Protein backbone atom coordinates (compact mmCIF):
# COMPACT_ATOMS: atom_id res chain seq x y z
CA UNK A 1 0.00 0.00 0.00
CA UNK A 2 1.09 3.57 -0.67
CA UNK A 3 2.16 5.88 2.13
CA UNK A 4 -0.26 8.81 2.22
CA UNK A 5 -1.10 11.62 4.55
CA UNK A 6 -4.47 11.97 6.24
CA UNK A 7 -5.15 14.93 3.93
CA UNK A 8 -4.31 12.91 0.81
CA UNK A 9 -6.49 10.04 2.02
CA UNK A 10 -9.48 12.37 2.34
CA UNK A 11 -8.79 13.82 -1.09
CA UNK A 12 -8.63 10.28 -2.52
CA UNK A 13 -12.01 9.41 -1.03
CA UNK A 14 -13.62 12.55 -2.43
CA UNK A 15 -12.15 11.97 -5.87
CA UNK A 16 -13.18 8.29 -5.96
CA UNK A 17 -16.75 9.04 -4.90
CA UNK A 18 -17.14 11.90 -7.38
CA UNK A 19 -15.95 9.58 -10.15
CA UNK A 20 -18.23 6.80 -8.89
CA UNK A 21 -21.42 8.85 -8.49
CA UNK A 22 -22.30 11.98 -10.44
CA UNK A 23 -24.69 13.02 -7.65
CA UNK A 24 -21.75 13.64 -5.31
CA UNK A 25 -20.65 17.26 -5.17
CA UNK A 26 -18.61 19.47 -2.83
CA UNK A 27 -19.59 22.85 -1.42
CA UNK A 28 -18.05 25.27 1.03
CA UNK A 29 -15.86 28.32 1.48
CA UNK A 30 -12.74 28.30 -0.73
CA UNK A 31 -13.12 24.62 -1.66
CA UNK A 32 -12.76 25.36 -5.38
CA UNK A 33 -9.66 26.78 -7.04
CA UNK A 34 -8.07 27.50 -3.66
CA UNK A 35 -8.40 23.83 -2.68
CA UNK A 36 -9.86 24.31 0.78
CA UNK A 37 -8.58 26.10 3.86
CA UNK A 38 -6.39 23.11 4.75
CA UNK A 39 -5.95 21.78 1.21
CA UNK A 40 -8.26 18.77 1.34
CA UNK A 41 -10.06 19.60 -1.93
CA UNK A 42 -6.93 20.44 -3.95
CA UNK A 43 -7.20 19.47 -7.62
CA UNK A 44 -10.89 18.58 -7.50
CA UNK A 45 -12.07 21.86 -9.04
CA UNK A 46 -9.88 21.27 -12.08
CA UNK A 47 -11.04 17.66 -12.34
CA UNK A 48 -14.80 18.15 -11.90
CA UNK A 49 -15.54 21.83 -12.56
CA UNK A 50 -17.36 24.57 -10.73
CA UNK A 51 -20.76 22.87 -10.80
CA UNK A 52 -19.50 19.98 -8.67
CA UNK A 53 -16.92 21.82 -6.55
CA UNK A 54 -18.83 24.89 -5.51
CA UNK A 55 -17.43 27.89 -3.69
CA UNK A 56 -20.03 29.40 -1.39
CA UNK A 57 -20.45 32.73 0.37
CA UNK A 58 -19.24 33.04 3.96
CA UNK A 59 -22.52 31.86 5.46
CA UNK A 60 -22.57 28.55 7.29
CA UNK A 61 -26.35 28.55 7.60
CA UNK A 62 -26.65 28.62 3.80
CA UNK A 63 -23.98 25.93 3.34
CA UNK A 64 -25.62 23.46 5.72
CA UNK A 65 -29.16 24.38 4.70
CA UNK A 66 -28.43 24.01 0.99
CA UNK A 67 -26.69 20.68 1.63
CA UNK A 68 -29.69 19.38 3.55
CA UNK A 69 -32.08 20.47 0.81
CA UNK A 70 -29.94 19.03 -1.97
CA UNK A 71 -29.64 15.73 -0.10
CA UNK A 72 -33.40 15.53 0.44
CA UNK A 73 -33.82 16.02 -3.33
CA UNK A 74 -31.56 13.10 -4.26
CA UNK A 75 -28.03 14.51 -4.44
CA UNK A 76 -25.10 13.58 -2.18
CA UNK A 77 -23.48 16.82 -1.05
CA UNK A 78 -20.22 16.94 0.86
CA UNK A 79 -20.30 20.28 2.66
CA UNK A 80 -17.24 21.75 4.35
CA UNK A 81 -17.23 24.29 7.15
CA UNK A 82 -13.85 25.94 7.54
CA UNK A 83 -13.84 25.29 11.32
CA UNK A 84 -16.20 23.28 13.51
CA UNK A 85 -16.43 26.35 15.77
CA UNK A 86 -18.72 27.99 13.19
CA UNK A 87 -21.39 25.29 13.42
CA UNK A 88 -23.36 27.44 15.85
CA UNK A 89 -24.45 29.66 12.98
CA UNK A 90 -26.17 26.69 11.32
CA UNK A 91 -27.58 24.81 14.30
CA UNK A 92 -31.16 24.82 13.06
CA UNK A 93 -30.25 23.60 9.59
CA UNK A 94 -28.30 20.64 10.99
CA UNK A 95 -30.14 19.69 14.19
CA UNK A 96 -33.75 20.53 13.32
CA UNK A 97 -33.75 19.99 9.56
CA UNK A 98 -31.11 17.53 8.30
CA UNK A 99 -31.21 15.29 11.38
CA UNK A 100 -35.00 15.08 11.56
CA UNK A 101 -36.28 15.03 7.97
CA UNK A 102 -36.19 11.28 7.57
CA UNK A 103 -38.14 10.79 10.79
CA UNK A 104 -40.65 13.57 10.21
CA UNK A 105 -41.41 12.40 6.65
CA UNK A 106 -41.97 8.81 7.71
CA UNK A 107 -38.92 7.51 5.90
CA UNK A 108 -40.14 8.75 2.52
CA UNK A 109 -37.00 10.80 2.04
CA UNK A 110 -33.35 10.34 2.90
CA UNK A 111 -30.74 12.98 3.70
CA UNK A 112 -27.42 11.63 2.39
CA UNK A 113 -25.24 14.62 3.26
CA UNK A 114 -21.74 14.64 4.73
CA UNK A 115 -20.62 17.64 6.76
CA UNK A 116 -16.81 17.82 7.01
CA UNK A 117 -15.38 20.04 9.73
CA UNK A 118 -11.79 20.54 10.95
CA UNK A 119 -11.48 20.87 14.71
CA UNK A 120 -8.95 20.81 17.53
CA UNK A 121 -6.15 22.87 19.03
CA UNK A 122 -2.43 22.92 18.37
CA UNK A 123 -1.96 25.43 15.56
CA UNK A 124 -2.29 28.67 17.52
CA UNK A 125 -5.75 29.47 16.19
CA UNK A 126 -7.08 30.58 19.60
CA UNK A 127 -10.41 30.13 21.33
CA UNK A 128 -12.83 30.60 18.43
CA UNK A 129 -11.05 28.28 15.98
CA UNK A 130 -9.70 25.41 18.13
CA UNK A 131 -12.52 23.63 19.92
CA UNK A 132 -13.47 19.95 19.88
CA UNK A 133 -17.27 19.85 19.85
CA UNK A 134 -18.09 16.22 19.11
CA UNK A 135 -20.26 15.81 22.21
CA UNK A 136 -22.69 18.41 20.82
CA UNK A 137 -23.49 16.17 17.86
CA UNK A 138 -23.67 12.98 19.93
CA UNK A 139 -26.82 14.34 21.57
CA UNK A 140 -28.84 14.56 18.35
CA UNK A 141 -30.81 11.52 17.11
CA UNK A 142 -30.66 11.26 13.34
CA UNK A 143 -27.01 12.21 12.96
CA UNK A 144 -23.97 9.96 12.64
CA UNK A 145 -20.69 11.24 14.09
CA UNK A 146 -17.41 10.01 12.59
CA UNK A 147 -14.01 10.99 14.00
CA UNK A 148 -11.13 9.05 12.39
CA UNK A 149 -7.56 9.13 13.73
CA UNK A 150 -5.51 7.61 10.87
CA UNK A 151 -5.22 8.10 7.10
CA UNK A 152 -6.52 4.57 6.46
CA UNK A 153 -9.58 5.12 8.63
CA UNK A 154 -10.16 8.60 7.20
CA UNK A 155 -10.43 7.36 3.60
CA UNK A 156 -12.59 4.33 4.36
CA UNK A 157 -14.93 6.20 6.67
CA UNK A 158 -15.34 9.22 4.41
CA UNK A 159 -16.28 6.87 1.58
CA UNK A 160 -18.86 5.22 3.82
CA UNK A 161 -20.14 8.60 5.00
CA UNK A 162 -20.73 9.83 1.45
CA UNK A 163 -22.59 6.60 0.57
CA UNK A 164 -24.71 6.67 3.75
CA UNK A 165 -28.34 7.74 3.40
CA UNK A 166 -28.23 9.71 6.65
CA UNK A 167 -26.53 13.00 7.58
CA UNK A 168 -22.98 12.32 8.76
CA UNK A 169 -20.88 14.76 10.77
CA UNK A 170 -17.27 14.04 9.81
CA UNK A 171 -14.71 15.56 12.18
CA UNK A 172 -11.04 15.99 11.19
CA UNK A 173 -8.41 17.12 13.69
CA UNK A 174 -6.15 19.74 12.13
CA UNK A 175 -2.99 18.15 13.53
CA UNK A 176 -3.82 14.90 11.74
CA UNK A 177 -3.70 16.31 8.21
CA UNK A 178 0.05 15.74 7.96
CA UNK A 179 0.07 12.31 9.64
CA UNK A 180 1.12 9.54 7.24
CA UNK A 181 0.13 5.89 6.99
CA UNK A 182 -0.50 3.07 4.57
CA UNK A 183 -3.59 3.67 2.43
CA UNK A 184 -4.78 1.58 -0.55
CA UNK A 185 -5.06 3.41 -3.84
CA UNK A 186 -8.38 1.77 -4.61
CA UNK A 187 -11.68 2.73 -3.02
CA UNK A 188 -12.80 0.87 0.12
CA UNK A 189 -15.25 1.35 2.97
CA UNK A 190 -15.14 1.01 6.75
CA UNK A 191 -18.44 0.34 8.48
CA UNK A 192 -19.70 3.35 10.40
CA UNK A 193 -20.13 2.35 14.04
CA UNK A 194 -17.29 -0.19 14.17
CA UNK A 195 -14.34 0.66 16.39
CA UNK A 196 -10.80 -0.61 16.12
CA UNK A 197 -8.18 -2.00 18.49
CA UNK A 198 -5.12 0.12 17.76
CA UNK A 199 -2.98 -1.77 20.28
CA UNK A 200 -3.72 -4.94 22.22
CA UNK A 201 -3.08 -5.12 25.95
CA UNK A 202 -4.12 -6.90 29.11
CA UNK A 203 -3.86 -4.52 32.09
CA UNK A 204 -5.89 -1.42 31.20
CA UNK A 205 -8.18 -0.23 28.41
CA UNK A 206 -7.58 3.23 27.01
CA UNK A 207 -10.45 4.47 24.86
CA UNK A 208 -9.28 7.45 22.82
CA UNK A 209 -10.50 9.49 19.89
CA UNK A 210 -9.00 11.48 17.01
CA UNK A 211 -5.56 13.02 17.67
CA UNK A 212 -5.60 11.70 21.25
CA UNK A 213 -5.33 8.14 19.87
CA UNK A 214 -1.72 8.92 18.98
CA UNK A 215 -1.05 10.34 22.45
CA UNK A 216 -2.56 7.17 23.90
CA UNK A 217 -0.33 4.95 21.80
CA UNK A 218 2.69 6.90 23.04
CA UNK A 219 1.39 6.53 26.60
CA UNK A 220 1.06 2.78 26.05
CA UNK A 221 4.69 2.61 24.95
CA UNK A 222 5.77 4.46 28.08
CA UNK A 223 3.61 2.26 30.31
CA UNK A 224 5.10 -0.88 28.78
CA UNK A 225 8.48 0.14 30.20
CA UNK A 226 6.88 -0.01 33.65
CA UNK A 227 5.34 -3.41 33.05
CA UNK A 228 1.80 -2.16 32.31
CA UNK A 229 0.15 -3.55 29.17
CA UNK A 230 -2.34 -1.03 27.77
CA UNK A 231 -4.98 -1.79 25.16
CA UNK A 232 -5.86 1.23 23.01
CA UNK A 233 -9.37 1.31 21.54
CA UNK A 234 -10.34 3.85 18.88
CA UNK A 235 -14.14 3.99 18.49
CA UNK A 236 -13.66 5.82 15.15
CA UNK A 237 -17.34 6.78 15.38
CA UNK A 238 -19.13 8.27 18.36
CA UNK A 239 -22.65 7.90 16.99
CA UNK A 240 -23.29 5.01 16.64
CA UNK A 241 -20.78 3.93 19.27
CA UNK A 242 -19.22 0.46 19.25
CA UNK A 243 -20.16 -0.34 22.84
CA UNK A 244 -19.52 -4.07 22.41
CA UNK A 245 -15.85 -3.53 21.54
CA UNK A 246 -15.31 -1.28 24.55
CA UNK A 247 -17.12 -3.54 27.00
CA UNK A 248 -15.28 -6.65 25.83
CA UNK A 249 -11.95 -4.89 26.30
CA UNK A 250 -12.90 -3.76 29.81
CA UNK A 251 -13.94 -7.30 30.68
CA UNK A 252 -10.42 -8.39 29.72
CA UNK A 253 -8.39 -5.62 31.36
CA UNK A 254 -10.64 -4.71 34.34
CA UNK A 255 -9.63 -1.05 34.12
CA UNK A 256 -10.65 1.91 31.94
CA UNK A 257 -9.17 5.29 31.03
CA UNK A 258 -10.94 7.49 28.48
CA UNK A 259 -8.95 10.19 26.69
CA UNK A 260 -10.08 12.96 24.34
CA UNK A 261 -9.24 16.57 23.56
CA UNK A 262 -12.78 17.83 24.10
CA UNK A 263 -13.32 19.37 27.52
CA UNK A 264 -13.60 16.66 30.16
CA UNK A 265 -16.84 18.00 31.67
CA UNK A 266 -19.76 16.55 29.68
CA UNK A 267 -17.38 15.45 26.93
CA UNK A 268 -17.75 12.20 24.94
CA UNK A 269 -15.90 10.35 27.71
CA UNK A 270 -18.80 10.99 30.07
CA UNK A 271 -21.16 8.92 27.91
CA UNK A 272 -18.59 6.16 27.45
CA UNK A 273 -17.95 6.04 31.21
CA UNK A 274 -21.67 5.90 31.96
CA UNK A 275 -22.19 3.11 29.43
CA UNK A 276 -19.41 0.99 30.93
CA UNK A 277 -20.68 1.68 34.46
CA UNK A 278 -24.09 0.40 33.40
CA UNK A 279 -22.95 -2.62 31.41
CA UNK A 280 -19.67 -3.80 32.95
CA UNK A 281 -19.15 -2.22 36.35
CA UNK A 282 -18.65 -5.63 37.95
CA UNK A 283 -15.54 -6.17 35.86
CA UNK A 284 -13.82 -2.98 37.04
CA UNK A 285 -11.11 -3.23 39.69
CA UNK A 286 -10.81 0.55 40.02
CA UNK A 287 -12.78 3.71 39.22
CA UNK A 288 -12.98 4.87 35.61
CA UNK A 289 -10.59 7.72 34.86
CA UNK A 290 -11.17 10.42 32.25
CA UNK A 291 -8.54 12.57 30.56
CA UNK A 292 -9.80 15.66 28.76
CA UNK A 293 -9.13 19.32 28.26
CA UNK A 294 -9.75 21.75 31.13
CA UNK A 295 -13.06 23.57 31.22
CA UNK A 296 -11.88 26.83 29.71
CA UNK A 297 -11.49 28.41 26.27
CA UNK A 298 -8.48 27.25 24.25
CA UNK A 299 -5.56 29.62 25.00
CA UNK A 300 -3.77 31.51 22.23
CA UNK A 301 -0.43 31.51 24.04
CA UNK A 302 1.61 28.60 22.59
CA UNK A 303 2.88 27.33 25.98
CA UNK A 304 -0.60 27.55 27.49
CA UNK A 305 -2.12 25.86 24.44
CA UNK A 306 0.29 22.94 24.77
CA UNK A 307 -0.55 22.68 28.45
CA UNK A 308 -4.26 22.72 27.57
CA UNK A 309 -4.06 19.78 25.14
CA UNK A 310 -4.19 16.36 26.88
CA UNK A 311 -1.02 14.43 26.10
CA UNK A 312 0.71 11.14 26.76
CA UNK A 313 1.92 12.23 30.21
CA UNK A 314 -1.66 12.96 31.32
CA UNK A 315 -2.79 9.55 30.13
CA UNK A 316 0.13 7.78 31.81
CA UNK A 317 -0.72 9.52 35.11
CA UNK A 318 -4.37 8.48 34.83
CA UNK A 319 -3.42 4.85 34.21
CA UNK A 320 -0.96 4.77 37.08
CA UNK A 321 -3.62 6.16 39.39
CA UNK A 322 -5.61 2.96 38.94
CA UNK A 323 -2.93 0.41 38.06
C-alpha positions as CSV (number, residue, x, y, z in Angstrom):
1,X,0.0,0.0,0.0
2,X,1.1,3.6,-0.7
3,X,2.2,5.9,2.1
4,X,-0.3,8.8,2.2
5,X,-1.1,11.6,4.6
6,X,-4.5,12.0,6.2
7,X,-5.1,14.9,3.9
8,X,-4.3,12.9,0.8
9,X,-6.5,10.0,2.0
10,X,-9.5,12.4,2.3
11,X,-8.8,13.8,-1.1
12,X,-8.6,10.3,-2.5
13,X,-12.0,9.4,-1.0
14,X,-13.6,12.6,-2.4
15,X,-12.2,12.0,-5.9
16,X,-13.2,8.3,-6.0
17,X,-16.7,9.0,-4.9
18,X,-17.1,11.9,-7.4
19,X,-16.0,9.6,-10.1
20,X,-18.2,6.8,-8.9
21,X,-21.4,8.8,-8.5
22,X,-22.3,12.0,-10.4
23,X,-24.7,13.0,-7.6
24,X,-21.8,13.6,-5.3
25,X,-20.7,17.3,-5.2
26,X,-18.6,19.5,-2.8
27,X,-19.6,22.8,-1.4
28,X,-18.1,25.3,1.0
29,X,-15.9,28.3,1.5
30,X,-12.7,28.3,-0.7
31,X,-13.1,24.6,-1.7
32,X,-12.8,25.4,-5.4
33,X,-9.7,26.8,-7.0
34,X,-8.1,27.5,-3.7
35,X,-8.4,23.8,-2.7
36,X,-9.9,24.3,0.8
37,X,-8.6,26.1,3.9
38,X,-6.4,23.1,4.8
39,X,-5.9,21.8,1.2
40,X,-8.3,18.8,1.3
41,X,-10.1,19.6,-1.9
42,X,-6.9,20.4,-4.0
43,X,-7.2,19.5,-7.6
44,X,-10.9,18.6,-7.5
45,X,-12.1,21.9,-9.0
46,X,-9.9,21.3,-12.1
47,X,-11.0,17.7,-12.3
48,X,-14.8,18.2,-11.9
49,X,-15.5,21.8,-12.6
50,X,-17.4,24.6,-10.7
51,X,-20.8,22.9,-10.8
52,X,-19.5,20.0,-8.7
53,X,-16.9,21.8,-6.6
54,X,-18.8,24.9,-5.5
55,X,-17.4,27.9,-3.7
56,X,-20.0,29.4,-1.4
57,X,-20.5,32.7,0.4
58,X,-19.2,33.0,4.0
59,X,-22.5,31.9,5.5
60,X,-22.6,28.6,7.3
61,X,-26.3,28.5,7.6
62,X,-26.6,28.6,3.8
63,X,-24.0,25.9,3.3
64,X,-25.6,23.5,5.7
65,X,-29.2,24.4,4.7
66,X,-28.4,24.0,1.0
67,X,-26.7,20.7,1.6
68,X,-29.7,19.4,3.5
69,X,-32.1,20.5,0.8
70,X,-29.9,19.0,-2.0
71,X,-29.6,15.7,-0.1
72,X,-33.4,15.5,0.4
73,X,-33.8,16.0,-3.3
74,X,-31.6,13.1,-4.3
75,X,-28.0,14.5,-4.4
76,X,-25.1,13.6,-2.2
77,X,-23.5,16.8,-1.0
78,X,-20.2,16.9,0.9
79,X,-20.3,20.3,2.7
80,X,-17.2,21.7,4.4
81,X,-17.2,24.3,7.2
82,X,-13.8,25.9,7.5
83,X,-13.8,25.3,11.3
84,X,-16.2,23.3,13.5
85,X,-16.4,26.3,15.8
86,X,-18.7,28.0,13.2
87,X,-21.4,25.3,13.4
88,X,-23.4,27.4,15.8
89,X,-24.4,29.7,13.0
90,X,-26.2,26.7,11.3
91,X,-27.6,24.8,14.3
92,X,-31.2,24.8,13.1
93,X,-30.3,23.6,9.6
94,X,-28.3,20.6,11.0
95,X,-30.1,19.7,14.2
96,X,-33.7,20.5,13.3
97,X,-33.8,20.0,9.6
98,X,-31.1,17.5,8.3
99,X,-31.2,15.3,11.4
100,X,-35.0,15.1,11.6
101,X,-36.3,15.0,8.0
102,X,-36.2,11.3,7.6
103,X,-38.1,10.8,10.8
104,X,-40.7,13.6,10.2
105,X,-41.4,12.4,6.7
106,X,-42.0,8.8,7.7
107,X,-38.9,7.5,5.9
108,X,-40.1,8.7,2.5
109,X,-37.0,10.8,2.0
110,X,-33.3,10.3,2.9
111,X,-30.7,13.0,3.7
112,X,-27.4,11.6,2.4
113,X,-25.2,14.6,3.3
114,X,-21.7,14.6,4.7
115,X,-20.6,17.6,6.8
116,X,-16.8,17.8,7.0
117,X,-15.4,20.0,9.7
118,X,-11.8,20.5,11.0
119,X,-11.5,20.9,14.7
120,X,-9.0,20.8,17.5
121,X,-6.2,22.9,19.0
122,X,-2.4,22.9,18.4
123,X,-2.0,25.4,15.6
124,X,-2.3,28.7,17.5
125,X,-5.7,29.5,16.2
126,X,-7.1,30.6,19.6
127,X,-10.4,30.1,21.3
128,X,-12.8,30.6,18.4
129,X,-11.1,28.3,16.0
130,X,-9.7,25.4,18.1
131,X,-12.5,23.6,19.9
132,X,-13.5,20.0,19.9
133,X,-17.3,19.8,19.9
134,X,-18.1,16.2,19.1
135,X,-20.3,15.8,22.2
136,X,-22.7,18.4,20.8
137,X,-23.5,16.2,17.9
138,X,-23.7,13.0,19.9
139,X,-26.8,14.3,21.6
140,X,-28.8,14.6,18.3
141,X,-30.8,11.5,17.1
142,X,-30.7,11.3,13.3
143,X,-27.0,12.2,13.0
144,X,-24.0,10.0,12.6
145,X,-20.7,11.2,14.1
146,X,-17.4,10.0,12.6
147,X,-14.0,11.0,14.0
148,X,-11.1,9.0,12.4
149,X,-7.6,9.1,13.7
150,X,-5.5,7.6,10.9
151,X,-5.2,8.1,7.1
152,X,-6.5,4.6,6.5
153,X,-9.6,5.1,8.6
154,X,-10.2,8.6,7.2
155,X,-10.4,7.4,3.6
156,X,-12.6,4.3,4.4
157,X,-14.9,6.2,6.7
158,X,-15.3,9.2,4.4
159,X,-16.3,6.9,1.6
160,X,-18.9,5.2,3.8
161,X,-20.1,8.6,5.0
162,X,-20.7,9.8,1.5
163,X,-22.6,6.6,0.6
164,X,-24.7,6.7,3.7
165,X,-28.3,7.7,3.4
166,X,-28.2,9.7,6.6
167,X,-26.5,13.0,7.6
168,X,-23.0,12.3,8.8
169,X,-20.9,14.8,10.8
170,X,-17.3,14.0,9.8
171,X,-14.7,15.6,12.2
172,X,-11.0,16.0,11.2
173,X,-8.4,17.1,13.7
174,X,-6.2,19.7,12.1
175,X,-3.0,18.2,13.5
176,X,-3.8,14.9,11.7
177,X,-3.7,16.3,8.2
178,X,0.0,15.7,8.0
179,X,0.1,12.3,9.6
180,X,1.1,9.5,7.2
181,X,0.1,5.9,7.0
182,X,-0.5,3.1,4.6
183,X,-3.6,3.7,2.4
184,X,-4.8,1.6,-0.5
185,X,-5.1,3.4,-3.8
186,X,-8.4,1.8,-4.6
187,X,-11.7,2.7,-3.0
188,X,-12.8,0.9,0.1
189,X,-15.2,1.4,3.0
190,X,-15.1,1.0,6.8
191,X,-18.4,0.3,8.5
192,X,-19.7,3.4,10.4
193,X,-20.1,2.4,14.0
194,X,-17.3,-0.2,14.2
195,X,-14.3,0.7,16.4
196,X,-10.8,-0.6,16.1
197,X,-8.2,-2.0,18.5
198,X,-5.1,0.1,17.8
199,X,-3.0,-1.8,20.3
200,X,-3.7,-4.9,22.2
201,X,-3.1,-5.1,25.9
202,X,-4.1,-6.9,29.1
203,X,-3.9,-4.5,32.1
204,X,-5.9,-1.4,31.2
205,X,-8.2,-0.2,28.4
206,X,-7.6,3.2,27.0
207,X,-10.5,4.5,24.9
208,X,-9.3,7.4,22.8
209,X,-10.5,9.5,19.9
210,X,-9.0,11.5,17.0
211,X,-5.6,13.0,17.7
212,X,-5.6,11.7,21.3
213,X,-5.3,8.1,19.9
214,X,-1.7,8.9,19.0
215,X,-1.0,10.3,22.4
216,X,-2.6,7.2,23.9
217,X,-0.3,4.9,21.8
218,X,2.7,6.9,23.0
219,X,1.4,6.5,26.6
220,X,1.1,2.8,26.1
221,X,4.7,2.6,25.0
222,X,5.8,4.5,28.1
223,X,3.6,2.3,30.3
224,X,5.1,-0.9,28.8
225,X,8.5,0.1,30.2
226,X,6.9,0.0,33.7
227,X,5.3,-3.4,33.0
228,X,1.8,-2.2,32.3
229,X,0.2,-3.5,29.2
230,X,-2.3,-1.0,27.8
231,X,-5.0,-1.8,25.2
232,X,-5.9,1.2,23.0
233,X,-9.4,1.3,21.5
234,X,-10.3,3.9,18.9
235,X,-14.1,4.0,18.5
236,X,-13.7,5.8,15.2
237,X,-17.3,6.8,15.4
238,X,-19.1,8.3,18.4
239,X,-22.6,7.9,17.0
240,X,-23.3,5.0,16.6
241,X,-20.8,3.9,19.3
242,X,-19.2,0.5,19.3
243,X,-20.2,-0.3,22.8
244,X,-19.5,-4.1,22.4
245,X,-15.9,-3.5,21.5
246,X,-15.3,-1.3,24.5
247,X,-17.1,-3.5,27.0
248,X,-15.3,-6.7,25.8
249,X,-11.9,-4.9,26.3
250,X,-12.9,-3.8,29.8
251,X,-13.9,-7.3,30.7
252,X,-10.4,-8.4,29.7
253,X,-8.4,-5.6,31.4
254,X,-10.6,-4.7,34.3
255,X,-9.6,-1.0,34.1
256,X,-10.6,1.9,31.9
257,X,-9.2,5.3,31.0
258,X,-10.9,7.5,28.5
259,X,-8.9,10.2,26.7
260,X,-10.1,13.0,24.3
261,X,-9.2,16.6,23.6
262,X,-12.8,17.8,24.1
263,X,-13.3,19.4,27.5
264,X,-13.6,16.7,30.2
265,X,-16.8,18.0,31.7
266,X,-19.8,16.6,29.7
267,X,-17.4,15.4,26.9
268,X,-17.7,12.2,24.9
269,X,-15.9,10.3,27.7
270,X,-18.8,11.0,30.1
271,X,-21.2,8.9,27.9
272,X,-18.6,6.2,27.5
273,X,-18.0,6.0,31.2
274,X,-21.7,5.9,32.0
275,X,-22.2,3.1,29.4
276,X,-19.4,1.0,30.9
277,X,-20.7,1.7,34.5
278,X,-24.1,0.4,33.4
279,X,-22.9,-2.6,31.4
280,X,-19.7,-3.8,32.9
281,X,-19.1,-2.2,36.4
282,X,-18.7,-5.6,38.0
283,X,-15.5,-6.2,35.9
284,X,-13.8,-3.0,37.0
285,X,-11.1,-3.2,39.7
286,X,-10.8,0.5,40.0
287,X,-12.8,3.7,39.2
288,X,-13.0,4.9,35.6
289,X,-10.6,7.7,34.9
290,X,-11.2,10.4,32.2
291,X,-8.5,12.6,30.6
292,X,-9.8,15.7,28.8
293,X,-9.1,19.3,28.3
294,X,-9.7,21.7,31.1
295,X,-13.1,23.6,31.2
296,X,-11.9,26.8,29.7
297,X,-11.5,28.4,26.3
298,X,-8.5,27.2,24.2
299,X,-5.6,29.6,25.0
300,X,-3.8,31.5,22.2
301,X,-0.4,31.5,24.0
302,X,1.6,28.6,22.6
303,X,2.9,27.3,26.0
304,X,-0.6,27.5,27.5
305,X,-2.1,25.9,24.4
306,X,0.3,22.9,24.8
307,X,-0.6,22.7,28.5
308,X,-4.3,22.7,27.6
309,X,-4.1,19.8,25.1
310,X,-4.2,16.4,26.9
311,X,-1.0,14.4,26.1
312,X,0.7,11.1,26.8
313,X,1.9,12.2,30.2
314,X,-1.7,13.0,31.3
315,X,-2.8,9.5,30.1
316,X,0.1,7.8,31.8
317,X,-0.7,9.5,35.1
318,X,-4.4,8.5,34.8
319,X,-3.4,4.8,34.2
320,X,-1.0,4.8,37.1
321,X,-3.6,6.2,39.4
322,X,-5.6,3.0,38.9
323,X,-2.9,0.4,38.1
